[in-house]
Amino acid sequence: MNSVTAISAPQLIGCLVNFTLYGVLFVQIYIYRLNFPSDNDYVKLLVYFIFIFETAQTCMNGADIYRWFSAGFGDVSEFSKPGLSPIYTPMMGSITALIVQLFFCYRIWVVKKSYWYLPCIIGMISFAQAIAGFIGGVLALLQQDVAKRFDDTAVVYVWLVGDTTADTLIAIAMTVILTKLNSGRYRQTNDVIAKIVRLTIETNATSAGIALLGLVLFAGSKNTEYFITP
């Protein structure tokens, strides 16, 4: 694979995946609005904030794709310019992860207060990945050269490893806690808990899997852009 393809393919594939997932998020927001009209105002605010935040992120992604593959088509040097990608990938991505992970930390604490140390540990890891992602984004903006983003591998590792670890711990903790709530006495209650456990595993396992894939691509494919695809 030549150098142009190695840079442009991850950008294009990542954009397509991003727009697909944004469509999924849009449907989820619609379903949430229909099914949980009486939800806590703070939870509603958080849900709609994340949606607006992701909308801005997707729009910036679209602007970069337009510059790379339309306005700058044929100009290979355009691919060396990160554009807005340091903002919507490491910076906004790590902030989104932090907000969602802290929300799950709160849920873990509410369900099982005796496990207070778990939210604390996960919260610290989440803050670490958010800080690393933000710093990595700022450095990439200052450098304005895709080739130099690999000069700060420690920051990228903290960001990706932290994100993967936090999502994995959340999936395990929520699964264990909710499973222990299954008393076996009331079938209807047990069915509800089973559905919540399954949804929790699916959501956090997917997030952890995507983060892990990015980490593997970054560690296994040095000096390439493959890790930004997921």
N, C-alpha and C positions, 0 to 999 in steps of 0.2 A: 504494500500500500504506500503510495507516494505521500510526501509531506503535506500537500494541499488537501488530499482526501483525509488524512489522519486528523487534520484540524477541522475541516468543514463538516465531515460526516457526523461526529459527535454533536456539533452545534445543531445540525438539522434534525437528527434523530431526537435529541433532547428537547427541541422545540415542539416536535410532533407529540412526544409523550406528555410534555407540559400542557399543551392545549387539550389533549385528551383527558387528562386528569382534572383540568379546570372544568370541563364539561361534566365530569362525574361530580365534582364539588357543587356545581350549579344545581344539579338534580338533588343532591343531598340537602342543600339549603332549602329547596322547595318542599321536600318531604318533611324536613324539620319544622318549617313554618306551618304546615298543615296539621301535623300530628302533636306538636307541643306548643300550642298557643298560650297556655298558662304557665309556661316554664319561668323560672326565676329571671328577673330583669337583668341581673348581672351575667347570667349564662347567655341570655339572648344577645346582650351587648358584645360578649366575647365571640360568639358565633358569627355575628354580622361584621365585627371588626376583622376577623380572620378572612372572611369572604372578600371584603373591600381590599384588604392587604394583598390577598392572592390575586385579585383583579388587577391591581397596580403592577404587581410582579409580572403577570402574564402580558400586560400591555407593553412593558419595557422589553420583555423577551421578544415580542412581535416587532418592536422597533429595531432591535438589533438584527433580527432575521431579515427584515426589509433592507437594511443597510448592507448586510453581508451578501445576500443572494439576489438583490434587485438593483438598488441604487449603485452599489459598488461591484456589480457582477463583472467578472473578468479581471478585476484588480486584486491580485493575490495578496498584496500588502494589507488589504482591508482585514484579512483574517488574523493578522498579528495584532490588531487593535481590539482590545476587549470590550470597548464601548461601555454599555450599561451593565454588562454581565457580572462584574464584581459586586454590583449593588443587589441585583435580584437573585443571584445564586448563593454566595456565601453569607452576605450580610442579612438580607431579608429572609433567606432560607433558615439561617440559624436562629433568627428572632422568632420566626413562626414555630420552629421546633421547641424553643424555650417556652413559649406561651402554652403550647399544647401539653408539653411534658409537665409543666408546673400545675396545670389543671388536673392532670392525672395524679400528681403528687397530693393535691388537695383531696381528691376522691379517695385515695388510699388512706389518708389520715382520717377522713370522715367515717369510712367503713370500719376501719380497725385502728383505733387510736393507740392501742398498745404497741403497734408497729411504727411508732412515730419516727424511729431512726431510718426507716426505708425512704420516706419522702425526703428526709434531710440529705441522705446520700445521693439519691437520684437528682434532687434539686441542685446540689453542688456540682455534679457532673454536667447537668444541663447548662448551668451558668458558665462552666468552663468551655463547653463546646460553642456556646453563643459568643463569648468573648473572643475565642480563637477565630471563629468564622467572621466576626466583624473586623478583627484586626487583619485577617487575610484579605478581606474585601477592600479595606482601606489601602493596604500595601499594593494590591493589584491596580487600584485606581491611580495611585501615585506613579507606578511604573509604566502603565499604559503599554505594556508589551507582554503578549501571551507567553513568550518564551521564558520570561523572567519569573513567572508565577511559581516555578518549581524551586526558586532560590530559598523559599521559606517553607520547606517540607514539614518542619516541626509544627508550625501553626496548622497546616492542613491536616496532619495526623491527629492533633488534639481535637480539631473540629469533627472529623469523620469518626474517629474512635469514640469520642464522647457521645455523639449522636447515636451511634449504634448501641453503645453500652446502655444509655439511658432508656432507649426504646425496648431493649431486651429485658432490662430489669423491671420495667413497667408491665410488660406482658406477663412475666413470671409472677410478679407480686400480685397483680390483679387476678390472675388465674388461681393462685393458691388461696388467696383471701376469699374470693367468691365461692370457690369449691368448698371451703370449710363452712360456709354459711348454709350449705345444703344439708339440712337436718335429716332428710329422709322421711319426714312425717307428713308433709303436705305436697302432694304431687304437683298441683298447679304452681305452687311457689318454686318447687324444684325445677320445673320446666322453664319458668321465667329466668331463674338463676343460670340454668344451662345455656339459654339463649344469650344472656349477657356475657357469660364466660366465652362462648364461641365468638361473639362479636368482638370482644376485647382481644382475643387471640388473633383473630383475622386482621384487625386494625393495626395493632402494635407489631405483630409479626411481619406484616407487609412493610411498615415503616422501617423496622429494624433490618429487614431483608434488603430494601433499597439502599439504606445507609451502608450496609455491609458490602453490597455490590460496588458502590462508589469507592469504598476503602480498598477492596481487592483490586479494582481497576487502577487506582492510583498507585498502589504498592507494586502491582504486577506488571504495569505498562508504564515504565518510567518515561518522562518527557513526552507524554502524549496527552491529548485532551479527552480520552475515553471516560475518565472518572466523572466528568460533568454531565454525561448522558443521562444517568438515572436521577 
